């Protein structure tokens, strides 16, 4: 399996995160990449550095105003007379959530504070000095992985950080700024007629769902913990099936809190059947390890070895496959999870 990673992705070092009404230490630590790189090394996989590709692949799925905001917000933040350590919103606008709209209308405020509330969806996406650099490199890593699949590779791993599956077309949230999985899937559409996305993570891939919700050329499937009392709370339910042309091309498979390996395996089997029925030509796996029992913000009970089962199931689908790294915050466990996934995928 080929792999891609850019060292600039470790520059992103958030300083604050809101949890249960308190500002606490962030969970998306740069050390995550070190643990995953060590796992790749144990399997004899030397990640390649992706080349620069600019923002065009990002703009294929994201609003231009949003992307330009991410590019410039740090410099604008520094111009404020009083400011905290990172750009952080203090207001959020109401929006109806209409599924028949591809994205919200353009942001009306021209001032920074209004735009912060519009483009940053919650208090888990502070923007620091290196956030955009790492975000761009993360997207370029996903693009490089997709390009390798387009060139004929059957299996590629993109070590992306920051993660992406909570980023919507025009909004960052949930530690995610640009949706790497969506960027990669759209890139694959340049050759493959139908692309499937299988999101396996403790959290619903709400951003990915939103981006493709009205499309029938990309099947989106998310296996995640029941969102009724878990982030992202407002999406990820079984009755969300797509809208308009996309009706029937979105599948959510929520798991009860406390579910473990057997329940996850059954859900992935269901997903595999849907992918085959769809007739997908290529597969993007958005892979998170926060379903692990030791994850500090998780509610599922997978063991590290269960990710080996997931790897075997993904391999059995038999499609050209790009694995895009998503969440996972149990620093001591995530390397073992990737170990198991790679071992399962080989067998």
VOPA-841477 format. One line per field, with one value per residue (C-alpha): residue number from 1; residue in three letters; y, x, z. Coordinates in nm, 3 decimals, always signed. Layout:
! residues N
i <- (NUM:...)
aa <- (ALA:...)
py <- (Y:...)
px <- (X:...)
pz <- (Z:...)
! end
This chain:
! residues 347
i <- (1:2:3:4:5:6:7:8:9:10:11:12:13:14:15:16:17:18:19:20:21:22:23:24:25:26:27:28:29:30:31:32:33:34:35:36:37:38:39:40:41:42:43:44:45:46:47:48:49:50:51:52:53:54:55:56:57:58:59:60:61:62:63:64:65:66:67:68:69:70:71:72:73:74:75:76:77:78:79:80:81:82:83:84:85:86:87:88:89:90:91:92:93:94:95:96:97:98:99:100:101:102:103:104:105:106:107:108:109:110:111:112:113:114:115:116:117:118:119:120:121:122:123:124:125:126:127:128:129:130:131:132:133:134:135:136:137:138:139:140:141:142:143:144:145:146:147:148:149:150:151:152:153:154:155:156:157:158:159:160:161:162:163:164:165:166:167:168:169:170:171:172:173:174:175:176:177:178:179:180:181:182:183:184:185:186:187:188:189:190:191:192:193:194:195:196:197:198:199:200:201:202:203:204:205:206:207:208:209:210:211:212:213:214:215:216:217:218:219:220:221:222:223:224:225:226:227:228:229:230:231:232:233:234:235:236:237:238:239:240:241:242:243:244:245:246:247:248:249:250:251:252:253:254:255:256:257:258:259:260:261:262:263:264:265:266:267:268:269:270:271:272:273:274:275:276:277:278:279:280:281:282:283:284:285:286:287:288:289:290:291:292:293:294:295:296:297:298:299:300:301:302:303:304:305:306:307:308:309:310:311:312:313:314:315:316:317:318:319:320:321:322:323:324:325:326:327:328:329:330:331:332:333:334:335:336:337:338:339:340:341:342:343:344:345:346:347)
aa <- (UNK:UNK:UNK:UNK:UNK:UNK:UNK:UNK:UNK:UNK:UNK:UNK:UNK:UNK:UNK:UNK:UNK:UNK:UNK:UNK:UNK:UNK:UNK:UNK:UNK:UNK:UNK:UNK:UNK:UNK:UNK:UNK:UNK:UNK:UNK:UNK:UNK:UNK:UNK:UNK:UNK:UNK:UNK:UNK:UNK:UNK:UNK:UNK:UNK:UNK:UNK:UNK:UNK:UNK:UNK:UNK:UNK:UNK:UNK:UNK:UNK:UNK:UNK:UNK:UNK:UNK:UNK:UNK:UNK:UNK:UNK:UNK:UNK:UNK:UNK:UNK:UNK:UNK:UNK:UNK:UNK:UNK:UNK:UNK:UNK:UNK:UNK:UNK:UNK:UNK:UNK:UNK:UNK:UNK:UNK:UNK:UNK:UNK:UNK:UNK:UNK:UNK:UNK:UNK:UNK:UNK:UNK:UNK:UNK:UNK:UNK:UNK:UNK:UNK:UNK:UNK:UNK:UNK:UNK:UNK:UNK:UNK:UNK:UNK:UNK:UNK:UNK:UNK:UNK:UNK:UNK:UNK:UNK:UNK:UNK:UNK:UNK:UNK:UNK:UNK:UNK:UNK:UNK:UNK:UNK:UNK:UNK:UNK:UNK:UNK:UNK:UNK:UNK:UNK:UNK:UNK:UNK:UNK:UNK:UNK:UNK:UNK:UNK:UNK:UNK:UNK:UNK:UNK:UNK:UNK:UNK:UNK:UNK:UNK:UNK:UNK:UNK:UNK:UNK:UNK:UNK:UNK:UNK:UNK:UNK:UNK:UNK:UNK:UNK:UNK:UNK:UNK:UNK:UNK:UNK:UNK:UNK:UNK:UNK:UNK:UNK:UNK:UNK:UNK:UNK:UNK:UNK:UNK:UNK:UNK:UNK:UNK:UNK:UNK:UNK:UNK:UNK:UNK:UNK:UNK:UNK:UNK:UNK:UNK:UNK:UNK:UNK:UNK:UNK:UNK:UNK:UNK:UNK:UNK:UNK:UNK:UNK:UNK:UNK:UNK:UNK:UNK:UNK:UNK:UNK:UNK:UNK:UNK:UNK:UNK:UNK:UNK:UNK:UNK:UNK:UNK:UNK:UNK:UNK:UNK:UNK:UNK:UNK:UNK:UNK:UNK:UNK:UNK:UNK:UNK:UNK:UNK:UNK:UNK:UNK:UNK:UNK:UNK:UNK:UNK:UNK:UNK:UNK:UNK:UNK:UNK:UNK:UNK:UNK:UNK:UNK:UNK:UNK:UNK:UNK:UNK:UNK:UNK:UNK:UNK:UNK:UNK:UNK:UNK:UNK:UNK:UNK:UNK:UNK:UNK:UNK:UNK:UNK:UNK:UNK:UNK:UNK:UNK:UNK:UNK:UNK:UNK:UNK:UNK:UNK:UNK:UNK:UNK:UNK:UNK:UNK:UNK:UNK:UNK:UNK:UNK:UNK:UNK:UNK:UNK:UNK:UNK:UNK:UNK:UNK:UNK:UNK)
py <- (+0.000:+0.341:+0.625:+1.003:+1.258:+1.608:+1.710:+2.055:+1.883:+1.863:+2.242:+2.278:+2.295:+2.414:+2.569:+2.560:+2.344:+2.387:+2.074:+2.058:+2.434:+2.449:+2.545:+2.235:+2.105:+2.016:+1.653:+1.685:+1.685:+1.692:+1.372:+1.182:+1.193:+1.065:+0.756:+0.685:+0.735:+0.485:+0.232:+0.278:+0.225:-0.103:-0.220:-0.110:+0.175:+0.495:+0.779:+1.000:+1.377:+1.514:+1.784:+2.127:+2.152:+2.477:+2.530:+2.424:+2.068:+2.220:+2.464:+2.168:+2.091:+2.404:+2.759:+3.009:+3.266:+3.006:+2.898:+3.257:+3.314:+3.021:+3.150:+3.498:+3.473:+3.452:+3.771:+3.949:+3.823:+3.977:+4.319:+4.317:+4.541:+4.277:+3.911:+3.564:+3.314:+3.190:+3.314:+3.193:+3.296:+3.446:+3.435:+3.185:+3.266:+3.077:+2.882:+2.669:+2.364:+2.321:+2.013:+2.143:+2.404:+2.307:+2.558:+2.867:+3.206:+3.419:+3.553:+3.905:+4.042:+4.184:+4.218:+3.945:+3.862:+3.811:+3.592:+3.387:+3.295:+3.213:+3.001:+2.833:+2.609:+2.540:+2.591:+2.298:+2.475:+2.757:+2.902:+2.955:+3.068:+2.742:+2.617:+2.702:+2.563:+2.230:+2.226:+2.285:+2.016:+1.776:+1.833:+1.795:+1.463:+1.344:+1.470:+1.287:+0.969:+1.008:+1.075:+0.755:+0.561:+0.735:+0.623:+0.259:+0.191:-0.045:+0.070:+0.401:+0.557:+0.936:+1.038:+1.355:+1.597:+1.807:+1.565:+1.663:+1.480:+1.743:+2.027:+2.128:+2.305:+2.641:+2.574:+2.427:+2.226:+1.927:+1.971:+1.982:+2.275:+2.127:+1.800:+1.585:+1.286:+1.490:+1.650:+1.304:+1.159:+1.447:+1.402:+1.033:+1.129:+1.261:+0.899:+0.682:+0.710:+0.614:+0.664:+0.532:+0.682:+0.462:+0.668:+0.458:+0.686:+0.740:+1.061:+1.100:+1.237:+1.528:+1.747:+1.470:+1.393:+1.758:+1.802:+1.505:+1.499:+1.599:+1.384:+1.033:+0.976:+0.955:+0.715:+0.831:+0.581:+0.661:+0.412:+0.603:+0.631:+0.730:+1.112:+1.162:+1.247:+1.269:+1.503:+1.622:+1.579:+1.719:+1.477:+1.110:+0.955:+0.663:+0.863:+1.095:+0.931:+1.216:+1.487:+1.542:+1.364:+1.225:+1.052:+0.701:+0.769:+0.848:+0.577:+0.628:+0.326:+0.457:+0.227:+0.220:+0.374:+0.097:-0.108:-0.302:-0.501:-0.735:-0.447:-0.250:-0.552:-0.607:-0.243:-0.252:-0.567:-0.379:-0.092:-0.331:-0.468:-0.116:-0.027:-0.334:-0.264:+0.092:-0.037:+0.177:+0.195:+0.324:+0.355:+0.621:+0.502:+0.782:+0.599:+0.720:+0.544:+0.730:+0.424:+0.267:+0.194:+0.419:+0.727:+1.030:+1.160:+0.827:+0.628:+0.302:+0.003:-0.130:-0.304:-0.231:-0.572:-0.483:-0.244:-0.546:-0.686:-0.357:-0.377:-0.726:-0.619:-0.318:-0.533:-0.782:-0.509:-0.540:-0.183:+0.060:+0.210:+0.531:+0.538:+0.892:+0.937:+1.098:+1.103:+0.907:+1.072:+0.789:+0.858:+0.526:+0.327:+0.485:+0.331:-0.013:+0.060:+0.145:-0.160:-0.380:-0.218:-0.259:-0.620:-0.696:-0.525:-0.736:-1.070)
px <- (+0.000:+0.133:+0.094:+0.117:+0.190:+0.339:+0.532:+0.368:+0.051:+0.206:+0.238:-0.130:-0.125:-0.461:-0.456:-0.820:-1.131:-1.474:-1.613:-1.899:-1.888:-1.517:-1.214:-0.995:-0.680:-0.731:-0.754:-0.616:-0.251:+0.040:+0.167:-0.112:+0.079:+0.397:+0.215:+0.059:+0.390:+0.550:+0.281:+0.346:+0.717:+0.645:+0.471:+0.754:+0.550:+0.744:+0.497:+0.556:+0.535:+0.244:+0.310:+0.152:-0.174:-0.320:-0.681:-0.854:-0.930:-1.067:-1.285:-1.437:-1.638:-1.607:-1.742:-1.481:-1.568:-1.513:-1.177:-1.056:-1.162:-0.949:-0.654:-0.662:-0.827:-0.505:-0.358:-0.688:-0.707:-0.368:-0.508:-0.758:-0.659:-0.755:-0.745:-0.695:-0.432:-0.639:-0.921:-1.240:-1.604:-1.831:-2.157:-2.333:-2.611:-2.937:-2.986:-3.283:-3.082:-3.275:-3.150:-3.264:-2.987:-2.630:-2.499:-2.601:-2.632:-2.315:-2.196:-2.335:-2.103:-1.778:-1.621:-1.407:-1.620:-1.932:-1.744:-1.594:-1.943:-2.055:-1.761:-1.655:-1.939:-1.842:-1.573:-1.355:-1.204:-0.982:-0.759:-0.396:-0.087:-0.024:-0.381:-0.421:-0.080:-0.158:-0.511:-0.386:-0.119:-0.379:-0.601:-0.301:-0.227:-0.579:-0.542:-0.211:-0.373:-0.662:-0.425:-0.236:-0.564:-0.646:-0.306:-0.388:-0.297:-0.542:-0.482:-0.352:-0.345:-0.359:-0.243:-0.450:-0.437:-0.638:-0.922:-1.201:-1.532:-1.711:-1.621:-1.923:-1.916:-1.891:-1.821:-1.550:-1.643:-1.541:-1.162:-1.212:-1.149:-1.146:-1.321:-1.031:-1.258:-1.492:-1.199:-1.059:-1.394:-1.457:-1.108:-1.181:-1.495:-1.275:-1.228:-1.470:-1.839:-1.953:-1.761:-1.862:-1.756:-1.753:-1.704:-1.608:-1.562:-1.728:-1.879:-2.117:-1.952:-2.195:-1.985:-1.937:-2.308:-2.397:-2.161:-2.300:-2.658:-2.819:-2.601:-2.647:-2.293:-2.138:-2.284:-2.216:-2.233:-2.148:-2.111:-2.100:-2.234:-2.599:-2.600:-2.909:-2.674:-2.339:-2.162:-2.266:-2.613:-2.821:-2.738:-2.653:-2.999:-3.130:-3.405:-3.151:-3.147:-3.054:-3.254:-3.378:-3.144:-2.957:-3.259:-3.150:-2.777:-2.702:-2.700:-2.647:-2.582:-2.579:-2.456:-2.576:-2.334:-2.120:-2.127:-1.812:-1.645:-1.934:-2.179:-1.927:-1.853:-2.223:-2.269:-1.969:-2.111:-2.437:-2.237:-2.044:-2.370:-2.494:-2.167:-2.193:-2.560:-2.467:-2.214:-1.928:-1.614:-1.391:-1.405:-1.294:-1.275:-1.287:-1.120:-1.127:-1.003:-1.217:-1.444:-1.166:-1.265:-0.991:-1.069:-1.111:-1.414:-1.551:-1.859:-1.795:-1.596:-1.385:-1.056:-0.752:-0.787:-1.137:-0.984:-0.818:-1.164:-1.262:-0.951:-1.042:-1.398:-1.281:-1.038:-1.317:-1.523:-1.265:-1.253:-0.966:-0.950:-0.822:-0.812:-0.831:-0.736:-1.003:-1.032:-0.882:-0.747:-0.629:-0.262:-0.145:-0.390:-0.411:-0.086:-0.216:-0.543:-0.363:-0.139:-0.445:-0.621:-0.318:-0.270:-0.635:-0.625:-0.325:-0.485)
pz <- (+0.000:-0.097:+0.151:+0.147:+0.418:+0.441:+0.757:+0.753:+0.872:+1.219:+1.244:+1.336:+1.717:+1.855:+2.202:+2.313:+2.286:+2.444:+2.613:+2.863:+2.914:+2.989:+2.783:+2.796:+2.634:+2.265:+2.156:+1.803:+1.902:+1.654:+1.821:+1.648:+1.322:+1.485:+1.615:+1.276:+1.093:+1.331:+1.244:+0.873:+0.934:+1.113:+0.797:+0.571:+0.422:+0.356:+0.300:-0.001:+0.023:-0.182:-0.434:-0.421:-0.611:-0.483:-0.387:-0.709:-0.585:-0.263:-0.456:-0.641:-0.323:-0.108:-0.134:-0.253:+0.012:+0.282:+0.139:+0.107:+0.468:+0.584:+0.385:+0.540:+0.881:+1.085:+0.939:+0.993:+1.351:+1.426:+1.336:+1.624:+1.918:+2.177:+2.088:+2.225:+2.115:+1.819:+1.599:+1.766:+1.712:+1.974:+1.779:+1.553:+1.304:+1.269:+0.946:+0.845:+0.740:+0.414:+0.232:-0.108:-0.098:-0.181:+0.069:+0.259:+0.086:+0.077:+0.409:+0.448:+0.721:+0.592:+0.938:+1.089:+1.392:+1.184:+0.939:+1.222:+1.338:+0.983:+0.872:+1.199:+1.309:+1.670:+1.933:+1.825:+1.523:+1.651:+1.382:+1.476:+1.290:+1.104:+1.068:+0.701:+0.605:+0.769:+0.628:+0.275:+0.309:+0.446:+0.143:-0.088:+0.080:-0.003:-0.361:-0.402:-0.276:-0.517:-0.806:-0.725:-0.745:-1.072:-1.201:-1.129:-0.765:-0.595:-0.236:-0.102:+0.245:+0.294:+0.642:+0.669:+0.960:+1.030:+0.965:+0.729:+0.750:+0.963:+0.724:+0.515:+0.182:+0.355:+0.724:+0.946:+1.256:+1.467:+1.435:+1.054:+0.818:+0.466:+0.383:+0.262:+0.198:-0.022:-0.206:-0.280:-0.387:-0.625:-0.767:-0.832:-1.021:-1.301:-1.409:-1.214:-1.291:-0.943:-0.620:-0.278:+0.054:+0.363:+0.678:+0.983:+1.282:+1.618:+1.479:+1.189:+0.875:+0.858:+0.630:+0.376:+0.384:+0.326:+0.032:-0.163:-0.027:-0.358:-0.583:-0.718:-0.846:-0.498:-0.242:+0.114:+0.400:+0.761:+1.048:+1.375:+1.729:+1.770:+1.749:+1.968:+2.255:+2.079:+1.839:+1.581:+1.738:+1.451:+1.169:+1.130:+1.164:+0.961:+0.792:+0.621:+0.279:+0.045:-0.125:-0.481:-0.725:-0.423:-0.269:-0.170:-0.205:+0.159:+0.424:+0.797:+1.020:+1.380:+1.655:+2.016:+2.263:+2.406:+2.084:+2.007:+1.733:+1.640:+1.595:+1.391:+1.171:+1.104:+1.006:+0.772:+0.613:+0.551:+0.402:+0.176:+0.040:-0.035:-0.210:-0.433:-0.510:-0.603:-0.855:-0.730:-0.940:-0.659:-0.281:-0.034:+0.327:+0.584:+0.871:+1.230:+1.543:+1.794:+1.806:+2.018:+2.378:+2.518:+2.311:+2.540:+2.350:+2.227:+2.328:+2.141:+2.266:+1.980:+2.055:+1.840:+1.676:+1.556:+1.307:+1.150:+1.084:+0.923:+0.705:+0.588:+0.513:+0.312:+0.116:+0.037:-0.132:-0.409:-0.538:-0.596:-0.248:-0.094:+0.286:+0.425:+0.790:+1.007:+1.389:+1.676:+1.990:+2.217:+2.153:+2.296:+2.082:+1.738:+1.612:+1.709:+1.529:+1.205:+1.252:+1.274:+0.980:+0.754:+0.861:+0.798:+0.460:+0.352:+0.439)
! end
